[in-house]
């Protein structure tokens, strides 16, 4: 009986399909502004190339200090990129405002001191851009201070969504009209609008074939279409 049982177990094992080999994987650190679009691009890359992409999202200023063992790094600013890199996307700083703008928030020298806003920490790219915009706005009653500060752009926009503030300095790609918000364009500097875009560079940090494939994939028509769908401009 025992022999029969063993034979049956062996026969079942022989009929069972062999487990699929585990997919190769790469690790990508990317600014939180890229969360949605990179999640989409990573899925499309895995489906077409059979390589899994493990993402870590956050403020570029924090991620650039945690790159040991990382294959690619995508920043929201060249200022937070110390590696040889290439710009793959462009964005713009905006002031996001809630629906109907009940407090009449305006980004102008006549800023209403009774209104409140959130911005990223100044070391993050979104915070550095907001700081420059505020410094160049020439407010008549002095530069206003933020009521709330987020560690990255997602946390900053969440403060507006939660009703903690009347407005928030974020990227254009973070604001979706269907969610009840609209934006006011913000000049980061005295440069003409065409030169006021914010550059997003990406660097290949490892030499693995899989990492090189994903780096190249970011510049394909498929990935560029995803970036455009998400509201990014292309270099």
trRosetta pair geometry for C-beta under 8 A, 3 or more apart (Angstrom, degrees):
i j d omega theta_ij theta_ji phi_ij phi_ji
1 4 5.7 -52 -151 33 32 111
1 5 6.5 34 151 -20 64 104
2 5 5.6 -53 -152 34 33 114
2 6 6.5 33 151 -18 65 105
3 6 5.8 -56 -152 36 32 111
3 7 6.4 32 151 -20 65 106
4 7 5.6 -54 -149 36 33 111
4 8 6.3 33 153 -20 66 105
5 8 5.7 -55 -150 35 31 111
5 9 6.4 31 153 -19 65 106
6 9 5.7 -53 -147 36 32 112
6 10 6.3 33 154 -19 65 106
7 10 5.7 -54 -148 36 31 112
7 11 6.3 33 153 -21 65 105
8 11 5.7 -53 -147 35 31 111
8 12 6.4 31 154 -18 65 105
9 12 5.8 -54 -148 36 31 110
9 13 6.3 32 153 -20 64 107
10 13 5.6 -54 -148 36 31 112
10 14 6.4 32 153 -22 64 105
11 14 5.7 -55 -151 34 31 112
11 15 6.5 24 153 -14 65 108
12 15 5.8 -62 -149 40 32 107
12 16 6.4 43 152 -36 66 100
13 16 5.7 -44 -149 16 33 116
23 46 7.3 47 167 -152 159 99
23 50 5.8 -150 -134 170 107 72
23 51 6.4 170 168 -121 107 26
23 52 4.7 108 101 -20 126 102
24 50 7.6 65 34 123 87 84
24 51 5.3 -32 81 -122 92 83
24 52 7.2 -177 94 26 39 79
24 210 5.1 -146 123 -72 129 151
25 51 6.9 152 -102 -176 30 71
25 52 4.2 -29 -104 74 89 99
25 53 7.2 174 -157 -82 73 19
25 54 5.7 47 173 -19 119 106
25 210 7.6 99 107 145 7 159
26 51 6.4 24 -2 164 102 118
26 52 7.6 171 23 88 60 54
26 53 5.8 -18 65 -115 88 66
26 54 7.0 -162 93 27 38 80
26 71 4.2 -62 -169 36 103 163
26 72 7.0 45 150 2 126 100
26 206 7.8 -162 -141 54 104 132
26 208 6.8 -173 -100 78 108 135
26 210 5.0 -169 -50 121 116 113
26 211 5.0 152 -131 -82 140 74
26 214 5.9 -138 63 -3 154 147
27 53 8.0 139 -104 -165 20 58
27 54 4.8 -29 -105 73 68 106
27 56 7.1 18 -175 -5 96 106
27 69 6.6 26 52 130 149 83
27 70 5.1 -103 105 -128 108 59
27 71 5.3 131 55 6 63 94
27 72 7.9 -179 97 32 49 67
28 38 7.2 -149 112 -177 139 133
28 42 7.5 -149 36 -94 142 121
28 53 5.7 -2 5 -172 122 104
28 54 7.1 157 22 78 70 51
28 55 5.3 -26 73 -106 95 67
28 56 7.4 -177 92 26 47 69
28 70 7.2 97 -118 -169 20 96
28 71 6.3 -51 -73 66 63 94
28 72 4.6 -10 -118 66 88 100
28 73 7.5 180 -161 -80 62 31
28 74 6.9 20 177 0 106 104
28 214 7.1 -120 -69 140 130 151
29 55 7.8 131 -100 -162 26 57
29 56 4.9 -24 -108 69 73 102
29 57 7.9 162 -160 -85 53 29
29 58 7.7 -37 -164 36 93 95
29 63 4.4 160 167 -171 124 122
29 66 6.9 157 -110 87 153 93
29 67 6.4 -110 23 -103 149 77
29 70 5.1 -23 -9 -146 110 148
29 72 7.4 -168 34 96 62 55
29 73 4.9 -4 67 -116 100 77
29 74 7.3 -174 98 30 54 65
30 34 4.5 -81 156 72 123 134
30 35 7.7 167 100 -74 113 46
30 38 5.2 117 86 -60 170 171
30 55 6.2 -38 24 -153 112 103
30 56 7.5 142 24 75 64 52
30 57 5.7 -28 76 -104 81 73
30 63 7.5 -148 28 -148 9 171
30 73 7.5 177 -78 -159 51 41
30 74 4.1 9 -119 58 88 109
31 34 5.4 92 69 4 74 102
31 57 7.1 21 130 -155 18 78
31 58 7.4 -79 -135 82 39 37
31 59 6.9 15 -137 -146 80 26
31 60 4.6 -25 -87 -55 105 93
31 63 7.1 -131 -79 16 54 144
31 74 6.4 -102 8 110 81 82
31 75 5.9 82 -41 -153 114 33
31 76 3.9 103 -112 -34 174 102
31 125 6.9 -30 -125 30 145 132
31 152 7.5 176 -169 -157 75 120
31 153 7.7 47 163 12 103 118
31 200 7.2 -118 31 -134 134 107
32 35 5.4 2 -167 -42 58 110
32 57 4.6 98 -101 161 63 104
32 58 5.6 29 -49 -113 101 12
32 59 6.6 -22 0 -62 111 45
32 152 4.3 86 19 147 142 141
32 153 5.7 -176 84 46 108 86
32 154 4.6 -99 154 -10 135 114
33 76 5.4 87 25 -97 133 129
33 91 6.7 -19 160 -84 147 170
33 126 7.3 148 -57 -59 124 121
33 153 5.1 35 -72 47 89 148
33 154 7.8 -158 -73 -44 45 83
33 171 5.1 51 -134 16 130 153
33 173 6.3 91 -178 70 98 123
33 174 6.7 -79 -129 -60 83 101
33 200 7.7 -128 86 -100 126 132
34 37 5.7 -78 -160 59 65 98
34 38 4.4 54 147 -23 101 118
34 57 7.0 -156 69 -122 80 109
34 74 5.9 3 3 109 170 134
34 76 7.8 -156 -24 -74 100 92
34 89 7.9 137 -99 50 108 156
34 200 7.3 132 -66 -162 119 145
35 38 6.5 -69 -140 41 12 101
35 39 6.3 14 161 -22 57 111
35 55 7.9 133 -131 142 60 145
35 57 4.8 45 -92 -132 91 165
35 154 6.8 42 -11 -71 146 136
36 39 5.9 -58 -151 32 26 112
36 40 6.7 22 154 -14 62 105
36 230 6.2 161 94 -127 108 123
37 40 5.7 -54 -153 37 35 111
37 41 6.2 31 152 -16 69 108
37 173 7.7 -43 -24 -179 128 141
37 226 5.6 135 -160 143 91 100
37 227 5.9 74 -172 -100 146 54
37 229 7.7 153 -114 74 102 88
37 230 4.0 -58 -77 -42 118 165
37 232 7.0 -1 -66 -13 171 126
38 41 5.4 -52 -137 43 37 110
38 42 5.8 43 158 -25 67 106
38 55 6.0 128 124 -114 123 145
38 57 7.6 163 59 -85 137 112
38 74 7.2 -179 -91 51 139 154
39 42 5.8 -51 -143 35 25 113
39 43 6.7 26 155 -18 59 105
39 55 6.9 -95 -83 14 69 159
40 43 5.9 -58 -153 34 30 109
40 44 6.5 24 153 -14 65 107
40 226 5.3 -177 105 -154 124 130
40 230 7.8 -174 30 -60 140 121
41 44 5.7 -56 -147 40 33 110
41 45 6.1 36 153 -22 66 107
41 217 7.3 143 176 129 104 111
41 218 7.1 51 175 -105 149 69
41 223 5.1 54 -132 -127 121 92
41 226 5.2 171 -72 88 89 161
41 227 8.0 24 -64 -51 131 78
42 45 5.6 -53 -145 36 30 113
42 46 6.4 31 155 -19 64 104
42 53 3.8 -121 -146 64 109 135
42 55 6.3 -101 -58 -43 161 118
43 46 5.8 -52 -147 35 31 110
43 47 6.3 31 154 -20 64 107
44 47 5.7 -53 -146 36 31 112
44 48 6.3 13 160 -5 65 112
44 222 6.3 -162 149 153 145 126
44 223 7.6 -176 81 -81 135 70
44 226 7.2 -150 8 -59 149 145
45 48 6.2 -68 -144 46 27 98
45 49 5.5 -22 176 23 68 120
45 51 6.6 -48 141 67 98 95
45 53 6.1 52 76 -27 130 130
45 213 7.7 135 -165 127 112 100
45 214 5.8 51 -166 -115 155 85
45 217 5.1 80 -108 150 113 166
46 49 6.8 -72 -117 57 18 81
46 50 7.0 52 -169 -117 54 10
46 51 6.1 -120 -109 73 61 45
46 52 5.5 42 -115 -99 122 47
46 53 6.4 -123 -55 3 102 87
49 210 7.8 135 143 -138 128 78
49 213 5.7 143 -150 149 152 141
49 214 7.8 -151 63 -72 163 71
49 217 7.3 -87 -30 -74 144 142
51 210 4.6 163 -135 -149 144 111
51 213 6.5 124 11 80 156 135
51 214 6.9 -119 100 -56 138 104
53 214 6.4 123 -96 -117 121 145
56 63 6.9 154 110 -122 105 110
56 66 7.7 -92 120 107 151 127
56 70 7.9 -88 34 -112 125 119
57 154 7.9 59 135 -12 124 144
58 62 5.1 -70 134 75 127 122
58 63 5.2 152 70 -55 103 100
58 151 7.7 -38 -163 129 91 109
58 152 5.7 -146 -170 -63 51 150
59 62 4.7 78 69 10 93 103
59 63 6.8 -174 86 -9 44 89
59 120 7.0 148 -113 -169 123 127
59 121 7.2 -5 -123 49 167 108
59 123 7.7 80 148 98 138 85
59 124 4.0 -76 -154 -114 126 115
59 125 7.5 177 -165 16 81 77
59 126 7.8 -105 -126 22 95 100
59 151 5.9 -121 -23 150 131 73
59 152 3.9 -147 -61 -92 84 94
59 153 7.8 135 -97 -9 79 69
60 63 5.6 -59 -137 41 34 109
60 64 6.0 39 165 -30 69 104
60 75 4.2 82 -140 -145 134 83
60 76 4.9 -146 -27 26 134 85
60 77 6.1 173 73 30 158 86
60 80 4.0 108 133 108 117 154
60 81 7.8 -46 -177 -52 129 78
60 124 6.7 119 41 -150 75 69
60 125 5.2 34 35 -16 128 115
61 64 6.5 -45 -144 23 22 111
61 65 7.9 15 153 -11 49 105
61 80 5.5 -101 -79 -113 56 134
61 121 7.6 -116 58 90 148 110
61 123 4.3 134 -170 135 163 93
61 124 4.8 -117 10 -91 123 49
61 125 7.0 -180 -35 -25 93 66
62 65 6.3 -68 -170 33 38 107
62 66 7.0 5 148 0 70 118
62 124 7.7 -14 -12 -92 90 93
62 151 7.5 19 -30 171 144 106
62 152 7.8 -81 18 -68 125 109
63 66 5.8 -81 -151 48 41 100
63 67 7.2 73 155 -66 71 85
63 73 6.8 162 136 -147 115 103
63 75 7.6 -167 75 -98 121 79
63 80 8.0 74 61 158 89 126
64 67 6.5 -12 -157 -35 37 119
64 73 7.1 93 -102 -176 66 143
64 75 6.9 28 -68 -96 110 122
64 80 5.1 -148 -35 178 145 89
64 81 7.3 -132 -106 -85 128 38
64 82 7.0 105 -169 5 124 100
66 70 7.6 88 119 -37 66 134
67 70 4.6 -86 -157 33 63 129
67 73 5.7 -25 -118 -72 122 138
67 205 6.3 -144 175 -127 115 161
70 73 6.0 67 125 -64 135 93
70 205 5.5 40 96 65 80 154
70 206 7.6 -163 106 -25 39 108
71 204 7.6 -29 162 -155 68 63
71 205 5.9 171 -179 59 18 94
71 206 4.4 -61 -125 27 67 120
71 208 6.4 -55 -127 37 119 118
71 210 7.5 -43 -154 96 157 92
71 211 3.9 -141 -177 -107 117 122
71 214 7.5 71 122 50 128 135
72 202 6.2 5 -179 -177 109 103
72 203 6.8 165 -155 83 62 50
72 204 5.9 -30 -104 -110 84 49
72 205 6.1 -175 -90 12 26 92
72 206 7.8 -83 -46 24 57 86
72 211 5.9 171 -43 -158 94 96
72 214 6.2 -118 -20 99 150 121
72 215 6.0 -178 -103 -77 129 89
73 81 7.4 164 112 -121 114 87
73 83 6.9 102 54 31 126 138
73 202 7.0 167 87 -153 45 58
73 203 5.0 -7 58 54 93 98
73 205 5.8 65 -8 -38 100 126
74 88 7.4 -58 -132 43 112 128
74 200 6.6 24 177 170 94 101
74 201 7.4 -168 -146 101 56 40
74 202 4.3 -17 -101 -102 82 91
74 203 7.9 -175 -77 20 41 62
75 78 7.3 132 94 -80 130 23
75 80 4.7 -174 -157 89 135 99
75 81 4.5 -148 27 -62 151 102
75 85 7.6 -18 26 -152 111 168
75 125 7.1 131 168 -45 88 143
75 200 6.7 -174 90 -154 50 61
75 201 5.7 1 53 61 98 80
75 202 7.6 177 17 -86 66 42
75 203 7.9 25 -5 -1 104 101
76 80 7.1 24 53 46 66 132
76 91 7.3 -35 -153 36 94 140
76 124 7.9 25 60 173 132 81
76 125 3.9 -169 95 61 106 154
76 126 6.8 -12 125 -42 153 79
76 153 7.8 139 -100 -19 170 132
76 171 7.8 -114 -151 -67 130 140
76 198 6.8 7 170 148 82 123
76 200 5.6 -27 -122 -108 43 88
77 80 5.0 75 70 15 94 97
77 81 7.2 -167 99 -8 51 97
77 125 3.6 177 -18 -116 123 123
77 128 6.9 33 -90 59 171 136
77 129 7.8 -158 -85 -46 129 104
77 198 6.7 -54 -91 -172 80 100
77 199 7.0 88 -130 70 41 72
77 200 7.7 -26 -49 -98 31 49
77 201 8.0 -22 119 17 15 95
78 81 5.2 -71 -145 42 43 116
78 85 7.5 -173 -120 71 79 131
78 87 7.7 -44 -66 -78 105 102
78 199 5.8 15 -28 84 101 121
78 201 5.5 73 -90 -8 73 133
79 125 7.0 151 56 -103 107 89
79 128 6.9 -90 69 105 154 171
80 125 6.0 -96 0 -58 132 104
81 85 5.1 -44 170 4 138 156
81 201 4.9 -15 -64 74 175 128
81 203 6.2 159 -158 -30 107 124
83 203 3.9 88 90 -159 124 158
83 205 6.6 -64 -128 -92 171 82
84 203 6.4 124 77 -132 47 104
85 201 3.9 77 134 162 132 122
85 202 5.9 166 -158 77 102 26
85 203 4.0 -66 -90 -72 96 86
86 201 6.3 152 76 -149 20 85
86 202 6.3 -28 62 57 73 76
86 203 8.0 139 14 -85 63 50
86 219 7.8 -14 113 -71 137 130
87 90 7.3 40 169 -67 119 79
87 199 4.7 -56 -123 -168 129 109
87 200 6.5 106 -151 68 75 46
87 201 5.0 -55 -84 -88 57 73
87 235 4.8 106 110 -59 111 156
88 200 6.3 -64 60 98 74 94
88 201 7.1 109 5 -135 78 30
88 202 5.1 4 -2 3 129 117
88 218 5.1 -20 -147 146 155 118
88 219 6.3 -110 -125 -78 105 78
88 227 7.6 -149 141 -85 90 159
88 235 7.0 -105 -132 10 11 119
89 200 4.2 -12 69 56 90 128
89 227 5.2 -139 -106 -155 117 137
89 232 4.4 -29 -163 179 114 142
89 233 7.2 122 -172 69 64 49
89 234 6.8 -48 -118 -105 54 51
89 235 7.3 -106 -76 -20 9 91
90 197 4.4 2 -173 169 119 133
90 198 6.7 137 -164 68 63 49
90 199 6.1 -29 -107 -102 75 52
90 200 6.8 -154 -79 11 25 91
90 232 6.4 131 59 -179 50 83
90 233 3.9 -43 74 76 109 99
90 234 6.7 -120 16 -37 101 4
90 235 5.9 131 -38 -65 108 70
91 171 4.7 -16 169 -157 134 121
91 172 6.1 -174 -169 35 79 93
91 173 5.8 -70 -127 -6 113 113
91 197 6.9 131 61 -169 29 82
91 198 4.7 -36 70 66 82 105
91 200 6.4 64 -5 -35 106 115
91 232 6.0 -52 -77 -124 80 79
91 233 7.1 178 -75 24 30 88
92 171 6.9 120 69 -157 41 69
92 172 4.5 36 61 -20 91 125
92 185 7.1 -30 152 -136 134 86
92 186 7.8 153 159 51 90 77
92 196 7.0 55 -129 115 95 93
92 197 6.0 -64 -78 -121 81 64
92 198 6.4 163 -93 9 28 96
92 233 7.6 58 -27 -2 97 124
93 126 7.2 147 -111 -144 100 69
93 129 4.5 -170 -69 142 141 130
93 130 6.5 -173 -159 -72 138 63
93 133 6.0 -138 112 -48 146 143
93 169 6.3 2 -173 -173 106 95
93 170 7.7 163 -149 92 63 21
93 171 6.6 -59 -100 -103 45 52
93 172 7.7 -79 -45 -32 2 80
93 186 4.8 -66 110 72 96 119
93 188 5.5 103 28 -70 134 103
93 198 6.5 90 -34 -34 84 133
94 169 7.6 170 86 -147 36 53
94 170 6.5 -26 64 71 81 67
94 171 7.0 63 19 178 90 18
94 172 4.9 96 -17 -82 127 69
94 175 6.4 -81 82 5 140 142
94 183 3.9 -3 168 -166 141 125
94 184 6.4 145 -171 65 83 43
94 185 6.1 -53 -114 -106 85 36
94 186 5.7 166 -120 4 27 100
95 105 7.2 -144 144 139 128 121
95 107 4.9 160 -1 -51 153 131
95 117 7.3 -50 -147 -130 105 135
95 167 5.3 13 175 173 97 129
95 168 7.3 156 -158 75 56 30
95 169 5.9 -32 -100 -92 66 64
95 183 6.6 137 68 -159 47 68
95 184 4.4 -18 60 57 103 101
95 186 5.4 108 -25 -57 88 118
96 157 6.5 31 47 -124 160 91
96 160 5.8 104 100 128 115 176
96 167 6.2 160 80 -161 51 70
96 168 4.9 -16 56 60 104 84
96 169 7.7 178 13 -89 81 13
96 170 5.2 0 -12 31 125 115
96 174 7.0 -77 -58 94 145 107
96 175 4.7 -170 -109 -90 115 128
96 181 5.3 9 -173 173 102 131
96 182 7.6 159 -150 85 60 27
96 183 5.5 -36 -97 -98 58 80
97 101 5.1 19 151 -96 131 97
97 105 5.1 -170 -118 65 126 129
97 166 7.1 -1 -137 151 80 75
97 167 4.8 -22 -93 -105 73 99
97 181 6.7 150 72 -160 38 80
97 182 5.9 -27 63 68 90 74
97 183 7.1 152 15 -103 82 27
97 184 6.4 49 -13 -14 122 103
98 101 6.7 151 73 -81 66 45
98 102 7.5 -24 87 9 115 89
98 160 6.7 -165 -59 178 90 97
98 163 7.8 48 -86 -105 150 68
98 166 6.8 -98 11 -162 111 53
98 167 7.6 -120 -6 -81 76 58
98 180 6.9 1 -161 135 67 97
98 181 6.2 -53 -110 -108 35 78
99 180 4.1 -58 -43 -178 125 88
99 181 6.7 -87 -50 -79 70 35
99 182 7.4 97 -100 -6 51 93
101 104 6.0 84 142 -91 104 30
101 105 5.7 -122 -152 30 103 84
101 182 7.7 -61 -45 53 109 113
103 112 6.7 -161 155 89 96 149
103 114 6.9 -142 -164 104 120 97
103 115 4.9 145 130 -99 134 101
103 166 5.1 -50 43 -139 141 145
104 112 6.5 92 88 -25 90 151
104 115 7.8 -124 74 -65 57 135
105 112 6.9 -111 -108 38 49 115
105 115 4.9 149 -99 -164 90 158
105 117 7.7 121 -147 -73 136 103
105 166 5.3 164 -63 135 133 118
105 167 4.8 161 176 -43 164 134
105 184 7.6 -140 115 -10 95 144
106 110 6.7 10 83 80 126 92
106 111 6.9 -148 79 -104 72 52
106 112 7.2 87 31 -9 84 96
106 184 7.1 165 -141 -125 47 162
107 111 7.2 11 -131 -92 35 100
107 133 7.9 -26 -168 160 134 119
107 137 6.8 -100 177 -127 85 133
107 184 5.0 160 10 118 114 136
107 186 5.8 -75 158 -100 168 87
108 111 6.5 174 66 -56 54 64
108 137 7.6 -177 -154 -172 12 106
109 137 6.8 174 -80 153 57 81
109 138 5.5 -30 -98 102 106 83
109 139 5.6 167 -143 -123 53 35
109 140 4.9 76 165 -29 97 91
110 140 6.6 14 -88 15 48 125
111 115 7.3 -115 179 51 81 115
111 137 7.5 48 -39 142 128 139
111 139 5.1 -34 19 -129 123 117
111 140 7.9 176 28 31 78 79
111 141 7.1 -125 65 44 90 104
111 144 5.9 -120 130 -20 146 128
112 115 4.6 75 84 -5 103 107
113 141 5.9 -74 -56 102 121 149
113 144 6.5 -177 -120 -99 69 115
115 166 4.6 -90 -163 61 90 154
115 167 6.8 30 160 6 118 111
116 146 7.9 77 -175 -164 77 48
116 147 3.9 3 -164 -14 117 142
116 148 7.7 65 159 0 115 89
116 164 8.0 -100 115 133 135 62
116 165 4.5 -122 115 -141 102 80
116 166 5.0 119 53 9 68 93
116 167 7.4 169 94 31 48 72
117 144 7.2 90 27 110 114 129
117 146 5.6 -82 92 -122 78 75
117 147 6.6 131 51 14 34 91
117 165 5.5 97 -130 174 17 133
117 166 6.6 -57 -72 62 60 79
117 167 4.5 -29 -107 77 93 88
117 168 6.1 162 -166 -89 77 35
117 169 6.6 59 166 -21 123 85
118 146 5.8 78 -130 -164 30 116
118 147 6.7 -62 -74 63 66 79
118 148 4.1 -27 -106 76 101 97
118 149 6.8 -177 -159 -80 78 25
118 150 6.1 56 165 -19 119 101
118 156 5.0 172 130 -162 113 79
118 157 8.0 -172 86 -72 130 22
118 159 4.3 116 -72 82 165 139
118 160 6.2 -133 29 -47 125 84
118 164 7.0 59 -58 91 129 110
118 165 4.6 -178 -28 16 93 159
118 167 7.6 -165 23 100 69 46
118 168 4.2 -13 60 -113 95 94
118 169 7.3 -143 95 24 54 70
119 126 7.4 -169 -173 131 73 91
119 127 5.7 107 147 -119 98 72
119 130 4.2 -175 -146 124 128 165
119 131 7.7 129 155 -52 151 66
119 146 4.7 -120 20 -83 97 145
119 149 6.3 -21 72 -116 66 70
119 150 7.5 -147 112 26 24 84
119 156 6.2 -6 -170 -141 15 135
119 168 7.0 172 -73 -160 43 66
119 169 4.4 15 -108 42 89 118
120 124 4.3 -88 152 74 129 130
120 125 7.7 9 89 68 156 45
120 126 3.9 91 3 87 146 102
120 127 3.5 -114 93 -52 86 87
120 130 6.6 147 35 9 81 133
120 149 7.0 64 -177 -166 16 74
120 150 5.4 -52 -106 73 58 85
120 151 7.3 -5 -152 129 82 11
120 152 6.3 9 -129 -147 118 19
120 153 5.9 -42 -69 -75 128 57
120 155 7.9 102 -112 66 78 94
120 156 5.0 -75 -68 -50 69 143
120 169 7.3 -100 3 89 78 99
121 124 5.1 90 65 0 80 105
121 127 4.9 -80 89 -56 31 164
121 149 5.6 79 -76 169 64 116
121 150 7.2 -115 -20 88 74 40
121 151 5.9 8 -7 -124 121 41
122 127 4.3 -134 -98 141 23 121
122 128 6.0 86 -177 -76 62 58
122 131 5.3 51 -130 -50 100 141
123 127 6.5 19 37 71 33 135
123 128 7.2 24 -147 -53 13 100
124 127 4.4 85 58 9 84 108
124 128 6.9 -155 87 -9 40 85
124 151 7.2 126 -50 167 143 43
124 152 5.9 -172 -138 -110 153 55
124 153 7.5 -167 146 -41 136 73
125 128 5.7 -53 -142 35 32 111
125 129 6.3 31 159 -17 65 106
125 198 7.2 117 163 -172 118 130
126 129 5.9 -53 -147 37 31 111
126 130 6.4 32 153 -19 63 107
126 152 7.2 93 26 -170 130 49
126 153 4.4 134 -43 -77 164 99
126 156 6.7 -148 118 19 142 155
126 169 6.8 155 167 120 93 92
126 170 6.5 -3 -158 -131 136 44
126 171 6.5 -92 -106 -41 113 89
127 130 5.6 -53 -145 37 33 111
127 131 6.3 37 154 -23 66 103
127 149 7.7 42 -111 -153 125 99
128 131 5.7 -50 -148 32 31 114
128 132 6.7 30 153 -16 63 103
129 132 5.9 -55 -152 36 32 109
129 133 6.4 33 151 -20 65 107
129 169 7.5 -174 95 160 92 122
129 188 5.2 -57 -160 -120 85 123
129 198 6.1 -28 -95 -93 146 134
130 133 5.5 -54 -147 37 34 113
130 134 6.2 32 156 -18 67 106
130 169 3.8 101 -107 123 123 160
130 186 7.9 -1 -114 141 62 159
131 134 5.9 -56 -148 38 29 109
131 135 6.3 29 154 -20 64 109
132 135 5.7 -56 -145 37 31 112
132 136 6.2 13 161 -7 66 113
132 188 5.0 37 97 -179 121 79
132 189 5.9 -34 160 -69 123 80
133 136 6.2 -69 -146 45 25 100
133 137 6.4 42 154 -47 63 104
133 169 7.0 172 56 -133 142 136
133 186 4.7 13 -145 164 146 118
133 187 6.5 143 -129 83 87 46
133 188 5.1 -60 -68 -114 87 46
134 137 5.7 -43 -148 6 31 121
134 139 7.9 -18 -167 -20 73 121
134 143 5.3 85 160 -155 104 114
134 144 7.4 -115 -146 53 120 70
135 143 6.8 -5 -93 -101 46 146
136 187 6.6 -98 105 107 129 99
136 188 7.4 76 34 148 141 29
136 189 5.8 165 -57 -128 167 38
136 190 6.2 -148 -157 -47 133 77
137 143 7.3 118 55 -112 109 85
137 187 8.0 146 -88 63 71 94
139 142 6.0 -30 95 81 114 17
139 143 5.6 142 31 -88 128 43
139 144 6.7 175 -120 -17 175 81
146 149 5.6 104 102 -68 141 79
146 165 7.9 -25 -166 -114 81 149
147 164 7.3 -171 110 144 119 89
147 165 5.3 166 60 -102 122 105
148 156 7.7 154 113 -136 99 64
148 159 4.6 -172 110 -165 150 156
148 164 5.4 49 -40 127 156 128
148 165 5.4 -125 22 -45 117 125
149 156 7.5 -35 -168 -102 35 94
150 153 7.1 105 98 -112 134 12
150 154 7.5 -160 165 75 141 44
150 155 3.4 167 -162 100 111 93
150 156 3.2 -139 29 -63 139 65
150 157 7.6 -34 -15 5 171 47
150 158 7.1 125 -111 40 138 93
150 159 6.1 -143 -60 -13 112 122
151 155 5.2 44 38 38 76 156
152 155 5.4 92 51 14 67 102
152 156 7.1 -126 102 -7 34 95
153 156 5.4 -55 -145 37 35 116
153 157 6.3 32 159 -17 69 104
153 170 5.2 109 -164 -142 100 86
153 171 5.9 6 -157 -1 156 99
153 174 5.9 -134 152 -71 117 148
154 157 6.1 -55 -146 37 29 105
154 158 6.4 36 152 -27 62 107
154 174 7.5 -159 -91 -129 53 123
155 158 5.5 -50 -149 29 32 119
155 159 7.2 41 152 -27 60 96
156 159 6.0 -50 -165 20 34 112
156 160 7.6 28 144 -9 61 99
156 168 5.4 150 151 -172 90 123
156 169 7.1 -51 162 69 142 63
156 170 5.9 174 99 -84 116 94
157 160 5.7 -52 -162 35 46 111
157 161 6.3 46 144 -19 72 105
157 168 5.6 162 -103 106 48 152
157 170 4.8 47 -73 -91 102 152
157 174 5.1 -144 -71 162 154 134
157 175 7.6 -153 -131 -74 129 71
158 161 5.3 -52 -145 39 38 115
158 162 6.1 35 155 -19 68 107
159 162 5.8 -54 -143 39 29 109
159 164 4.4 -68 -171 56 82 127
159 165 5.5 37 134 10 105 110
159 168 6.2 137 71 -92 97 133
160 163 7.8 48 178 -66 32 23
160 164 7.3 -82 -72 49 24 80
160 165 5.6 -56 -90 68 65 94
160 166 7.9 -18 -128 110 88 13
160 167 6.6 5 -113 -161 122 17
160 168 4.0 -106 -43 -13 127 126
160 170 7.9 -98 7 -23 141 130
160 181 7.3 68 132 -112 130 137
161 179 7.9 -38 -112 157 108 126
165 168 6.1 108 84 -66 131 86
169 186 6.9 5 -130 -19 96 172
170 174 4.3 -80 151 60 129 146
170 175 6.5 133 84 -44 124 96
171 174 5.0 105 61 -10 77 102
171 198 7.3 -104 -118 55 105 143
172 175 6.5 -70 -161 34 38 103
172 183 6.4 90 -122 -177 72 175
172 231 5.9 -150 120 155 93 124
173 230 5.7 32 -153 144 119 89
173 231 4.1 166 -111 81 74 119
173 232 5.8 6 -80 -64 137 70
175 179 7.8 -138 -166 55 53 116
175 181 5.1 -111 -154 105 98 121
175 182 7.3 91 164 -148 132 14
175 183 5.0 133 81 -56 163 115
176 179 4.5 75 78 1 97 109
176 181 7.1 73 61 49 47 101
177 180 7.9 95 178 -37 41 11
177 181 7.0 -121 -110 70 35 56
177 182 6.3 37 -113 -92 85 73
185 193 7.8 0 171 -126 143 118
187 190 7.3 58 155 -92 128 28
187 191 7.8 179 -167 54 98 64
187 193 7.4 -85 -105 -91 92 71
187 196 6.0 -83 -142 -128 64 156
188 191 7.7 -8 71 37 86 106
188 196 5.3 156 29 -161 97 98
188 198 7.4 114 -42 -67 158 97
189 196 6.5 -169 41 -113 80 93
191 195 4.1 -99 162 90 127 115
191 196 5.2 166 83 -69 106 79
192 195 5.3 77 61 17 76 101
192 196 7.1 -136 100 -22 36 97
193 196 5.3 -59 -144 24 36 120
194 197 7.5 -29 176 -16 35 102
197 233 6.3 -82 -136 63 139 140
199 235 7.4 50 -130 -83 95 121
200 232 7.6 -54 20 -144 143 130
202 215 6.8 177 127 -134 123 82
202 218 6.0 -10 45 112 167 170
204 207 7.9 79 147 -88 112 45
204 211 6.1 123 -153 143 93 108
204 212 6.5 45 -145 -97 143 60
204 215 4.5 -13 -81 -85 112 155
205 211 7.5 -97 55 -174 64 148
206 211 4.8 125 73 -3 96 170
207 211 7.2 140 134 62 2 127
207 212 7.2 18 -163 -48 44 111
208 211 4.5 91 61 5 90 104
208 212 7.0 -158 91 -5 47 85
209 212 5.7 -57 -150 38 33 112
209 213 6.4 38 152 -25 66 104
210 213 5.6 -51 -151 31 32 115
210 214 6.7 27 154 -15 64 103
211 214 5.9 -55 -151 36 33 106
211 215 6.3 36 151 -21 66 106
212 215 5.6 -52 -146 35 33 114
212 216 6.3 29 156 -14 66 106
213 216 6.0 -60 -150 41 29 107
213 217 6.1 36 150 -29 65 108
214 217 5.2 -49 -144 31 34 119
214 218 6.9 46 155 -30 62 94
215 218 6.1 -48 -165 16 31 113
215 219 8.0 9 148 -2 57 103
216 219 6.2 -69 -166 40 42 102
216 220 7.1 58 140 -43 70 96
217 220 5.4 -37 -156 2 45 120
217 222 7.6 -42 -171 70 83 111
217 223 5.7 116 146 -42 71 137
218 223 5.0 -140 -141 144 31 162
219 223 6.8 6 -2 65 12 129
219 224 7.1 30 -160 -51 34 106
220 223 5.0 90 56 13 80 98
220 224 6.8 -148 94 -3 39 91
221 224 5.7 -59 -141 43 30 111
221 225 6.2 38 156 -27 65 104
222 225 5.9 -53 -153 29 26 112
222 226 6.9 26 150 -17 60 103
223 226 5.5 -51 -154 33 38 113
223 227 6.5 40 149 -20 67 103
224 227 5.5 -49 -148 35 37 115
224 228 6.4 37 152 -18 66 103
224 234 5.8 41 -156 -109 107 137
225 228 5.7 -53 -149 37 33 111
225 229 6.3 37 152 -21 65 105
226 229 5.6 -52 -148 35 32 114
226 230 6.4 26 154 -15 64 108
227 230 5.8 -62 -151 39 30 108
227 232 4.2 -59 175 61 90 129
227 234 6.5 108 101 -80 131 91
228 231 7.8 91 -177 -39 31 10
228 232 6.5 -87 -79 65 32 74
228 234 6.6 -30 -71 -36 95 112
